[in-house]
Amino acid sequence: MQFTFLLEQVVNGLVLGGYYLLIALGLSLIFSVGGVVNLAHGAFYAIGAYLSISIAKYLGFGASVVLSPVAVALLGILFERFLLRRFYAADPILSLLVTFGLAMITEQLIRIIWGAPPLSVNMPPEFKGSVFIGDFLFSRYRLFLLAVVIAVLASIWLLLHKASFGRVVRAGIQKPDMVAALGIRLQPYMTAIVMLGVGMAALGGALFAPITVVHPAMGAEVITVAFVVVVIGGLGSFWGVVISALLVGVVRGMTIHFIPAAGEASMYVLMFLVLLFRPRGLLGERIEKFET
Amino acid sequence: MKYNRRTLLKSSVALLGASALGFPAIVSGQTEKIKIGHLTPLTGFLGALGAYAQLGIRMAQEEINKSGGVMGRELDIISEDSVNPSTAATKAQRMLDQDGVAFLMGEINSASAVTIMQVAARNKRFYLQIGARSDALRGKNCNRYTFHVDIPSHVMVYAVGKSLVRDNMMKDKKFYTLTADYIFGHDLAGAAKTFFNENGGKLIGDELVATDVTEFSPYLLKIRQAKPDIVCSNLAGNQVTNLIKQYAEFGLPYPIVGFNLNTADAWAAGEGNLSGTWPTVWYHTLDVPESKSFVANFIKKYGKPPENHAWIEYISLRIMAQAMAETKSTNTDQLIAYLEKEPQFEILKARKGYFRNWDHQLIQEAYPFTVKPKGQAKDQYDTLALGQAVPGPNESLEVLSVTKEQNTCVM
């Protein structure tokens, strides 16, 4: 019986990890391709959640989950064009500072526009409740979330590995000079990557809004997990982030099973151990532009 | 350089003249404002409550100043985000040293309240601790410089506990609790354990939850694995909201109750998610004329109903105004002596409140509340049904509080 319980935590951890993946993948892509640290990633997550609540009031849940990420992706174009672009060739610490500032401004803007008290939104009643698959309990809503994450993941993988878009992006990560020498402008690809990244963060926000407290500082809660996942997974690796996100979810679930009070600290301990033995991250690739 | 007598005389007169201009400021120091230092969490899991706290105290400040202030002087409240326990202590010290405040007020986070109380004791200055509920603050951590307004954990547990006993949800029932891993949560869990032992409830599991946990699915799985009769929350702030939402998401079949919930966090849970019995110190539907007029004025000013932390800050400032007016001073020892005489205060409830002189706790009524059935709420703020005040009208107000024999407070 005990083993089944542990297994249930592992499976639940995988589901949760899928959700972390949504946020972390965008962050990792933006860093790998552009070389910029986007500390404002959590802000896009928060805007995604708030926008989805506003949209859901008029158009319902389904529309909000689709339209909110699209709107935030469009915002991402502005973000990339006017802010991020200036920092590709600069010291990473500068992009860290400017995006951190943007995150703080966004939090206050949200407070001004939507107010300080937390907002609530409900999921469609069809999603409420749990189901049993085998011996394991799943919330219906999280299975839906998992399905969305898998669909998004598959699309991104196809985009990066089967489409010409992805070929250019991957080449741009490794050897941007050669790509330029071949006469390909990397700029539009970078814009697209940022759009994709922040759009996914917003999707995460919109999907999690019904089951979490939507408040102005929610971005800060998610950025830490996203960063830890990216660091553990390693830069430049699609599967690194995937494995890392799932691992963080599972480790957290197992820690809460045995030592509940240490649940939130578990991912930092994991990060510490991984970096100790593999400083590049689990599947991190050697990216020349960061080696100098 | 040589000064002659005339220059000396002229400059002396000039100096005296300049002082005479400044003199009125010294003589009529009476019109100088009374500065009060106010700390409340505006960020973190209690941030939504701190926002309401500020609205409440500001409204009281404006009303008092509009009617002439205290002793003819206006109140000037310096209100800041306490952020965390160590920042709270730093700011409290700075407010006393540099901002020249007469005394300190506020706080909701019990851990921050402890550090502010230490600053107050070290500097021998008055601190009205408004919203933190941990028993330890009035118990083993008590000091003579601090007075407490909100109901303590013990009262909250007993307010809900008595309802559960009455509804046959206590004796021989198996309880599973989730406890916030800081001083307030531990206190609540301790009081709950005592109540369970005294009334035949069985505690089959208690999980510690760090205060930054926002995702509860691993805990919900453990609850399902334990198969309790009743799930009980010893959490605080928006953690309760998250637990409630995710509990509704999973649709676990066990009833959920809790020993702490603030109105803002209840509203944030969304319609149809909250259920069970919970305690509150005040709610805006309270059927008392003074309370209703406060609610109406608040809605007119801010466009939304007051939450319990807005109410408690409002009455707290009015309590201090009364104390200062009666003692005709802002002096710490005089304020302490006055409050220890146990004068009665209007707190917008059916019965007045007073501070007990041996633990400095405001003795007042509390209320259990339940959730209105779906569809009965008039708007997003009307989702809760307030129960009867406890203690009942014919019981002593101290019936739910710890007795002198049980208390660990030594001043």
Boltz contact constraints between the chains, C-beta under 6 A:
constraints:
  - contact:
      token1: [A, 5]
      token2: [B, 225]
      max_distance: 6.0
  - contact:
      token1: [A, 8]
      token2: [B, 221]
      max_distance: 6.0
  - contact:
      token1: [A, 9]
      token2: [B, 218]
      max_distance: 6.0
  - contact:
      token1: [A, 12]
      token2: [B, 217]
      max_distance: 6.0
  - contact:
      token1: [A, 12]
      token2: [B, 221]
      max_distance: 6.0
  - contact:
      token1: [A, 116]
      token2: [B, 51]
      max_distance: 6.0
  - contact:
      token1: [A, 117]
      token2: [B, 48]
      max_distance: 6.0
  - contact:
      token1: [A, 117]
      token2: [B, 264]
      max_distance: 6.0
  - contact:
      token1: [A, 118]
      token2: [B, 48]
      max_distance: 6.0
  - contact:
      token1: [A, 118]
      token2: [B, 268]
      max_distance: 6.0
  - contact:
      token1: [A, 120]
      token2: [B, 268]
      max_distance: 6.0
  - contact:
      token1: [A, 120]
      token2: [B, 270]
      max_distance: 6.0
  - contact:
      token1: [A, 122]
      token2: [B, 270]
      max_distance: 6.0
  - contact:
      token1: [A, 128]
      token2: [B, 251]
      max_distance: 6.0
  - contact:
      token1: [A, 129]
      token2: [B, 251]
      max_distance: 6.0
  - contact:
      token1: [A, 130]
      token2: [B, 250]
      max_distance: 6.0
  - contact:
      token1: [A, 130]
      token2: [B, 251]
      max_distance: 6.0
  - contact:
      token1: [A, 137]
      token2: [B, 224]
      max_distance: 6.0
  - contact:
      token1: [A, 139]
      token2: [B, 249]
      max_distance: 6.0
  - contact:
      token1: [A, 139]
      token2: [B, 250]
      max_distance: 6.0
  - contact:
      token1: [A, 141]
      token2: [B, 249]
      max_distance: 6.0
  - contact:
      token1: [A, 211]
      token2: [B, 245]
      max_distance: 6.0
  - contact:
      token1: [A, 211]
      token2: [B, 246]
      max_distance: 6.0
  - contact:
      token1: [A, 211]
      token2: [B, 249]
      max_distance: 6.0
  - contact:
      token1: [A, 212]
      token2: [B, 214]
      max_distance: 6.0
  - contact:
      token1: [A, 212]
      token2: [B, 242]
      max_distance: 6.0
  - contact:
      token1: [A, 213]
      token2: [B, 238]
      max_distance: 6.0
  - contact:
      token1: [A, 213]
      token2: [B, 241]
      max_distance: 6.0
  - contact:
      token1: [A, 213]
      token2: [B, 242]
      max_distance: 6.0
  - contact:
      token1: [A, 213]
      token2: [B, 268]
      max_distance: 6.0
  - contact:
      token1: [A, 221]
      token2: [B, 214]
      max_distance: 6.0
  - contact:
      token1: [A, 253]
      token2: [B, 218]
      max_distance: 6.0
  - contact:
      token1: [A, 256]
      token2: [B, 218]
      max_distance: 6.0
  - contact:
      token1: [A, 260]
      token2: [B, 207]
      max_distance: 6.0
  - contact:
      token1: [A, 260]
      token2: [B, 208]
      max_distance: 6.0
  - contact:
      token1: [A, 261]
      token2: [B, 181]
      max_distance: 6.0
  - contact:
      token1: [A, 261]
      token2: [B, 208]
      max_distance: 6.0
  - contact:
      token1: [A, 264]
      token2: [B, 210]
      max_distance: 6.0
  - contact:
      token1: [A, 264]
      token2: [B, 212]
      max_distance: 6.0
  - contact:
      token1: [A, 264]
      token2: [B, 213]
      max_distance: 6.0
